Amino acid sequence: MHRVMITLAFVLFGLFISEIQSQTRDKDYLSIETAVNKAIENNPELQTLLQNIDARKAIKLQSGLKPNPELGFEAENIFGSNGYSGLNSGEITASISHNILLAGKINKRVKVAEMEITLAEWDYESKRLEVITDIRRSFTKALTTQKIIKKNNELIKISNKLIQDLKARVEAGRISPAEVSRAQIILNMLQIDINRLEAEYDSAIFELTTLINTPDLPIELLKGELKNITNLPDYDFLFSNLNNNPDIKRFSGEFDKQKAVIKYEESKAIPDLTVSAGFKRLNEVNANTFLIGASIPLPIFNRNQGSIQEAQIRLNQTTKEFETVKNKLTLQLKLYYNRLETLISIAQKLKNESIPDAEKTFEIIQKGNLVGRFTMLDVLDAERTLFEIQNQYLDTLGNINIVVVEIEGLTIINVK
């Protein structure tokens, strides 16, 4: 019983250690969702844009404040000569004046500030989408390379075993040593290709961790699958969703802002009224009086014509900028759509024709080798061809996913 308990304890301890190791390994697995979340959290430009939104809100608060009243104090006929020496003949005036903004200037100024907040929010959303797209593109590129490396390592493992079998046949005098040398050349070429892929993978991981803004992030493996897109989405549907792009939607706020600026500048053509009231002490006659006043500038020369004209020009300029951005995004969508169409066609041909043909060829040569019709080198070469076509399919699938990422970044929809 005691031995059973000890054995059970060791088993449980082993399971515990295995679980801890598994959890540790899982921590080094990076999913695309985790990468995106970390990038959004760590991106300094996004943090700056959030602060810009807060700053715009502070500007709105300030723009809604009324002018402060002014308190004035004046003393006349004091400390002079003859009968005006001292304070006996002095006139002391205390007054308060206030500038009243007419034509709804404060409300119109607040409206402009509100539109600036909206634009700042769209700037944040645009940058956020850019960060997400960059991360997804970089992750997909690295994931594709990771899968191709895994596939090539399988081929190298098989090739190593095959070379060992060939060496055994050489020792038995059944084949020439040249067969081993030729097989070794093929293996060396595979190893060179692996080294190239690993360098590409390291570069892709470095790019990914840099985008996440955590260069020392430990990544053992990327966790995820490549989407197998077989049906080309409808272009008109994608084009209609182009209006969801923040760079497009931002212009709705830009137009509203420019219209608000025009109204605000037009209101500034109407002069503001200044009113005042005060108290006056006449020491010479021992009397008190009150005074009131009002003043308003005469808009004879400056009616804010230049600023109004500038605001109208800015509105027309915004229209042209909108057309430029819309045309640019439309062109990008069309180019990505054409590329996606081509890649899907290539992937279908590889999957439905090239890979089955290569598998069939490999199977025929493998069976023929058993009866002496083909050499082991023929088997190795056929197997390498099969793996190369499978790798080409993986690479095409990866490129499809990257193009889909770009299209989704433009249209803000999920392409299936």
C-alpha positions in Angstrom: 0.0 0.0 0.0 2.8 2.3 0.9 4.6 1.6 -2.4 1.3 2.3 -4.3 1.0 5.6 -2.5 4.6 6.5 -3.4 4.1 5.5 -7.0 0.8 7.5 -7.2 2.6 10.5 -5.7 5.3 10.3 -8.3 2.7 10.0 -11.1 0.8 13.0 -9.8 4.0 14.9 -9.4 5.0 14.0 -13.0 1.5 15.2 -14.2 1.9 18.4 -12.2 5.3 19.1 -13.7 4.0 18.2 -17.2 1.1 20.6 -16.7 3.4 23.4 -15.5 5.7 22.8 -18.5 2.7 22.8 -20.8 1.5 26.1 -19.4 5.0 27.5 -19.7 5.1 26.5 -23.3 1.6 27.9 -24.0 2.8 31.2 -22.7 5.4 31.3 -25.5 2.7 30.6 -28.1 1.5 33.8 -29.7 -1.9 34.0 -31.3 -3.0 36.7 -33.7 -5.6 38.0 -31.2 -2.9 38.4 -28.5 -0.6 40.1 -30.9 -3.2 42.6 -31.9 -4.3 43.4 -28.4 -0.7 43.8 -27.2 0.1 46.1 -30.2 -2.9 48.3 -29.5 -2.0 48.5 -25.8 1.7 49.3 -26.4 1.6 51.5 -29.5 2.9 55.0 -28.5 1.2 56.7 -31.4 -2.2 55.4 -30.4 -1.6 56.7 -26.9 -0.6 60.1 -28.3 -3.8 60.2 -30.3 -5.9 59.3 -27.3 -4.3 62.2 -25.4 -5.1 64.4 -28.4 -8.8 63.6 -28.0 -8.6 64.6 -24.3 -6.8 67.8 -25.4 -9.6 68.6 -27.9 -12.2 68.1 -25.2 -10.3 70.6 -23.0 -10.4 73.0 -26.0 -14.1 72.5 -26.2 -14.5 73.4 -22.5 -12.5 76.5 -23.0 -14.4 77.6 -26.1 -17.7 77.5 -24.3 -16.6 80.0 -21.6 -17.9 83.6 -21.7 -15.5 86.6 -21.4 -14.7 87.8 -17.9 -16.1 91.2 -16.8 -13.6 94.0 -16.3 -13.4 96.1 -13.2 -12.1 99.6 -13.6 -11.0 102.4 -11.2 -10.2 106.0 -12.0 -9.4 109.1 -10.0 -9.5 112.6 -11.6 -8.5 116.1 -10.4 -6.3 115.0 -7.6 -2.9 116.1 -6.3 -2.9 119.0 -8.7 -2.2 122.7 -8.2 -4.3 125.6 -6.9 -7.8 124.3 -6.1 -7.1 120.8 -7.2 -4.5 119.9 -4.6 -5.2 116.8 -2.5 -8.4 114.9 -2.8 -11.0 117.6 -2.0 -11.7 118.3 -5.7 -11.3 114.8 -6.8 -13.7 112.7 -8.9 -13.5 109.0 -8.1 -15.0 106.5 -10.6 -15.4 102.7 -10.1 -17.0 100.8 -13.0 -17.5 97.3 -14.4 -17.7 96.5 -18.1 -18.6 93.3 -19.9 -18.2 92.2 -23.5 -21.4 90.5 -24.8 -20.7 88.1 -27.7 -23.5 88.5 -30.3 -24.6 86.3 -33.2 -24.2 83.0 -31.2 -20.4 83.2 -31.4 -19.9 80.9 -28.3 -22.3 78.2 -29.5 -20.7 78.3 -33.0 -17.2 78.1 -31.5 -18.3 75.1 -29.4 -19.6 73.4 -32.5 -16.2 73.8 -34.2 -14.5 72.3 -31.1 -17.0 69.4 -31.1 -16.1 68.6 -34.7 -12.4 68.8 -33.9 -13.1 66.1 -31.2 -14.9 63.9 -33.8 -11.9 64.3 -36.2 -9.5 63.4 -33.5 -11.5 60.3 -32.7 -11.4 59.3 -36.4 -7.7 59.9 -36.5 -7.4 57.4 -33.6 -9.6 54.8 -35.4 -7.6 55.2 -38.6 -4.3 54.6 -36.8 -5.8 51.7 -34.8 -7.0 50.0 -38.0 -3.5 50.6 -39.5 -1.9 48.9 -36.5 -4.3 46.0 -36.6 -3.6 45.5 -40.4 0.1 45.7 -39.9 0.1 43.1 -37.1 -2.2 40.8 -39.1 0.0 41.1 -42.2 3.2 40.5 -40.3 1.8 37.6 -38.3 0.4 35.9 -41.4 3.7 36.2 -43.2 5.6 34.7 -40.2 3.0 32.0 -39.7 3.2 30.9 -43.4 7.0 30.7 -43.2 6.7 28.7 -39.9 4.4 26.1 -41.6 6.7 25.8 -44.7 9.7 25.3 -42.3 7.8 22.6 -40.5 7.0 20.9 -43.9 10.6 21.1 -45.0 11.9 19.6 -41.7 9.6 16.6 -42.3 11.2 16.1 -45.7 14.7 16.5 -44.2 13.9 13.9 -41.6 12.7 11.5 -44.3 15.7 12.2 -46.5 18.1 11.5 -43.6 16.5 8.2 -43.0 16.7 7.4 -46.7 20.4 8.3 -46.8 21.0 5.9 -43.9 19.3 3.2 -45.9 21.4 4.0 -48.9 24.6 3.8 -46.9 23.6 0.4 -45.6 23.1 -0.7 -49.2 26.5 0.6 -50.1 28.1 -1.3 -47.3 26.3 -4.4 -48.5 27.7 -3.8 -52.0 24.2 -3.5 -53.6 24.5 0.1 -54.9 27.3 2.5 -55.8 28.5 5.2 -53.3 27.7 7.7 -56.0 24.0 7.2 -55.1 24.7 8.3 -51.5 26.6 11.4 -52.8 23.8 12.4 -55.1 21.2 12.0 -52.2 23.5 14.0 -49.9 23.6 16.8 -52.5 19.8 16.9 -52.5 19.7 16.9 -48.7 22.3 19.8 -48.6 20.1 21.9 -50.9 17.2 21.2 -48.6 19.2 22.3 -45.6 20.3 25.5 -47.4 16.6 26.2 -48.1 15.7 25.6 -44.5 18.5 28.1 -43.4 17.0 30.7 -45.8 13.5 30.1 -44.5 14.7 30.3 -40.9 16.4 33.7 -41.6 13.1 34.9 -43.1 11.2 33.7 -40.1 13.5 35.4 -37.7 13.1 38.7 -39.7 9.4 38.3 -39.7 9.3 37.6 -35.9 11.5 40.7 -35.3 9.2 42.8 -37.4 6.2 41.4 -35.5 7.6 42.1 -32.1 8.7 45.5 -33.2 5.2 46.3 -34.3 3.9 45.0 -30.9 6.5 47.4 -29.4 7.9 44.5 -27.3 11.2 43.5 -29.0 12.1 41.0 -26.2 8.7 39.2 -26.3 9.4 35.5 -26.1 7.8 33.6 -29.0 8.4 29.9 -29.3 5.7 29.3 -32.0 2.9 31.2 -33.6 -0.5 29.7 -33.0 -3.1 29.9 -35.8 -4.2 28.5 -39.2 -4.3 30.0 -42.7 -7.8 30.6 -44.0 -8.7 28.6 -47.1 -10.5 31.1 -49.3 -12.0 29.3 -52.3 -14.8 31.7 -53.4 -14.0 35.2 -54.7 -16.1 37.7 -52.8 -18.3 40.1 -54.8 -16.4 43.2 -55.8 -19.5 45.5 -55.7 -20.1 44.3 -52.2 -16.6 45.1 -51.2 -16.7 48.5 -52.9 -19.9 49.5 -51.1 -18.2 48.7 -47.8 -15.3 50.9 -48.7 -17.3 53.7 -47.1 -16.8 52.0 -43.7 -13.1 52.9 -43.9 -12.2 55.5 -41.2 -10.3 57.5 -43.8 -13.6 57.9 -45.7 -15.9 58.3 -42.7 -13.6 60.9 -41.3 -14.6 63.3 -44.1 -18.2 63.4 -42.9 -16.8 65.1 -39.8 -14.4 67.2 -41.9 -17.3 68.6 -43.9 -19.3 69.3 -40.8 -16.3 71.0 -39.2 -15.7 73.2 -42.3 -19.3 74.2 -42.4 -19.2 75.0 -38.7 -16.1 77.1 -39.3 -17.9 79.1 -42.0 -20.8 79.9 -39.7 -18.4 80.9 -36.9 -16.4 83.2 -39.2 -19.7 84.7 -40.5 -20.8 85.4 -36.9 -17.5 87.2 -36.2 -18.6 89.7 -38.9 -21.2 91.0 -36.4 -19.4 93.2 -33.8 -19.8 92.5 -30.1 -21.4 94.8 -27.7 -19.6 96.1 -24.6 -21.8 97.5 -21.8 -20.6 99.2 -18.6 -22.0 100.6 -15.4 -20.3 102.4 -12.5 -20.3 104.7 -9.6 -18.8 108.2 -9.5 -17.9 110.3 -6.4 -17.7 114.1 -6.8 -15.8 115.3 -3.7 -15.9 119.0 -4.7 -19.7 119.1 -4.4 -20.0 116.2 -2.0 -22.2 114.2 -4.4 -22.5 110.7 -5.8 -23.6 109.8 -9.3 -24.0 106.7 -11.4 -23.0 106.0 -15.0 -23.8 103.5 -17.7 -22.4 103.1 -21.1 -22.4 100.9 -24.2 -20.1 100.6 -27.2 -20.0 98.6 -30.4 -17.4 98.6 -33.2 -18.6 99.9 -36.5 -18.0 97.2 -39.2 -16.9 99.7 -41.8 -13.6 98.2 -42.9 -13.2 94.8 -41.2 -16.2 92.5 -41.6 -14.0 89.4 -41.4 -14.2 89.0 -45.1 -10.9 87.3 -45.5 -11.5 84.6 -42.8 -15.0 83.9 -44.3 -13.5 83.5 -47.8 -10.7 81.2 -46.4 -13.3 79.0 -44.7 -15.3 78.6 -47.9 -12.1 77.7 -49.8 -11.2 75.2 -47.1 -14.6 73.5 -47.6 -14.0 73.2 -51.4 -10.5 71.9 -50.6 -12.0 69.2 -48.4 -14.2 68.1 -51.3 -11.2 67.6 -53.5 -9.3 65.8 -50.7 -12.2 63.4 -50.2 -12.2 62.6 -53.9 -8.4 62.0 -53.8 -8.7 59.6 -50.8 -11.7 57.8 -52.2 -9.9 57.3 -55.6 -6.8 56.1 -53.8 -8.6 53.5 -51.7 -10.7 52.4 -54.7 -7.5 51.8 -56.6 -6.0 49.8 -53.8 -9.1 47.7 -53.4 -9.2 46.9 -57.2 -5.5 45.9 -57.2 -5.9 43.7 -54.2 -9.1 42.2 -55.6 -7.3 41.3 -58.9 -4.4 39.8 -57.0 -6.8 37.8 -54.8 -8.5 36.5 -57.9 -5.2 35.3 -59.4 -4.0 33.7 -56.2 -7.2 31.8 -55.6 -7.0 30.5 -59.2 -3.4 29.4 -58.6 -4.3 27.8 -55.2 -7.2 25.8 -56.7 -4.9 24.5 -59.5 -2.2 23.5 -57.1 -4.7 21.8 -54.8 -6.9 20.1 -57.3 -4.3 19.2 -60.0 -0.7 19.7 -59.2 -0.6 18.1 -55.7 -2.8 15.1 -56.7 -0.6 14.5 -59.7 2.6 14.8 -57.6 1.1 12.4 -55.0 0.2 9.9 -57.8 3.7 10.2 -59.3 5.3 9.7 -56.0 3.2 6.6 -55.2 4.0 5.1 -58.7 7.7 5.6 -58.2 7.7 4.4 -54.7 5.9 1.1 -55.7 8.2 0.8 -58.8 11.2 1.1 -56.5 10.0 -2.0 -54.6 10.2 -4.1 -57.9 13.5 -2.4 -59.1 12.0 -0.2 -61.7 13.1 3.0 -60.0 16.0 3.9 -57.7 15.9 5.3 -54.2 17.1 8.6 -55.7 14.0 8.6 -58.0 11.9 8.1 -54.9 13.7 11.0 -53.1 13.4 13.3 -56.1 9.6 12.5 -56.5 9.1 13.1 -52.8 11.0 16.4 -52.9 8.9 17.5 -55.9 5.7 16.7 -53.9 6.9 18.7 -50.9 7.9 21.6 -53.1 4.4 21.8 -54.7 2.9 21.5 -51.2 5.1 24.4 -50.0 4.1 26.4 -53.1 0.5 25.8 -52.1 1.2 26.9 -48.5 3.0 30.0 -49.8 0.1 30.8 -52.1 -2.4 30.3 -49.3 -0.3 32.7 -47.1 -0.3 35.3 -49.8 -4.1 34.9 -50.1 -4.5 35.5 -46.4 -2.2 38.6 -46.6 -4.3 40.0 -49.5 -7.5 39.3 -47.5 -6.0 41.1 -44.5 -5.4 44.2 -46.8 -9.0 44.0 -48.2 -10.5 43.6 -44.7 -8.4 46.6 -43.6 -9.9 48.7 -46.4 -13.5 47.5 -46.1 -13.8 46.7 -42.4 -15.6 43.4 -43.1 -14.7 39.7 -42.6 -13.9 38.1 -46.0 -14.8 34.4 -45.9 
